[in-house]
């Protein structure tokens, strides 16, 4: 199939473009949220950059939507109606916001575009209305068991930690830095030292690294910390588990299903997490043992092939539904 989709979430896109289809990624000279294309990523050739104005001439079989505004933009660029002339599915990456648990999804009044949630928690908490729903949990291209844990530090991956503050658990970092130095990876981390008042002896900010370098440097940290209060399920957490890192995580949203206690520690009691993080930093052998459990769980639950197989099933289903609807319409018109 030839699938139109925008490059919105890099780690998720990294997984989906490794499937058996052709993926058309709108690309503009200025890049940005509507024209990032491959974004310099080392992706298979099947992930092809296309100028938006050329999409009308592409034989698009399906559209994977990730933002509500993409519905109107897709129809404008293709000259076709989504859910009628061309099948589409909507991937909801985010937890609901606002009046939770009464948050109504933007596609709740549509039954022609299936809604794919990336976690069971999201499926539970969003009011999806008439939209048919399904959960396809994340899949990760296995980076390998790179964990060495050579550094007695706590690693965190978070984008825009200052702007996202309590959502990302940024306010908790000084408490963990009291137990061991914290290394932060991700976009927008430059203002963090001033925002939380920590010096380089307690806080190291690495910035946004290429994926391979991120994995290599993160795997040197003794422990991975997932301090998010409200997020779907960070792919960085799953990648850290694939690396064979022990995980210390807040037991919020979907993390409670993804991280068994044997893989590190998971709790809503921050004091418990502080104690466990300090214990794992001080005990490399125990950290290595728990990291091995984390990797085993990640390979079993979040393997790439399972993810791609489930997406193949969804795409085949919406394509078949579109053909059936077209045949029925033609029969009525005849």
Secondary structure, DSSP 8 states (H G I E B T S, - for coil): -EEE-----HHHHHHHTTSSSEEEEEB-TT-STTTBTTTT----TTEEEE-GGGGGGS---EEEE-STHHHHHHHHHHSS-BTTTBEEEEEE-S---SSTTS-B-TTTT-SSSEEEESSHHHHHHSB-TTS-EEE----B----------EEEEEEE-SSHHHHHHHHTGGGHHHHHTTS-EEEESTT-TTHHHHHT--TTTEEEEES--HHHHHHHHTTEEEEEE--SS-S--HHHHHHHHTT-EEEEE--TTHHHH--GGGEEEES-HHHHHHHHHHHHH-HHHHHHHHHHHHHHHHHHSBHHHHHHHHHHHHHHHHHHHHHHHHHHHHHH-
